[in-house]
Amino acid sequence: MKFKIIISEEAKADVEHSYLYYKTKVTQKVADQFFKDFKSNLGTISKNPYFKIWFEGFHGKLMKKYPFLIFYTIDKIAKIIVITRVFHTSQNPEKYS
């Protein structure tokens, strides 16, 4: 059974910031592919959310084509996944709380 996915405001801001970066610094096509890859990974997480636990109950799924790690928590009883952050893997991990 699929899990319902909720995206936090912080994660939405992370994705929007990255999308706009790709759109302005690279091309619209690359930005669109980034967003498509993000959505594809959400589908994968929804079907099978048990990827590596990175720290204290936060799971992480690497995106397939872009250097981003999607962090999320799982409520197994309610079948809900909360996407908490979308972190570029070359950023300093101390940047996020």
Sequence and secondary structure as in RCSB ss.txt:
>XXXX:A:sequence
MKFKIIISEEAKADVEHSYLYYKTKVTQKVADQFFKDFKSNLGTISKNPYFKIWFEGFHGKLMKKYPFLIFYTID
KIAKIIVITRVFHTSQNPEKYS
>XXXX:A:secstr
   EEEE HHHHHHHHHHHHHHHHHT HHHHHHHHHHHHHHHHHHHH     EEETTEEEEE SSSSEEEEEEEE
TTTTEEEEEEEEETTS GGG  
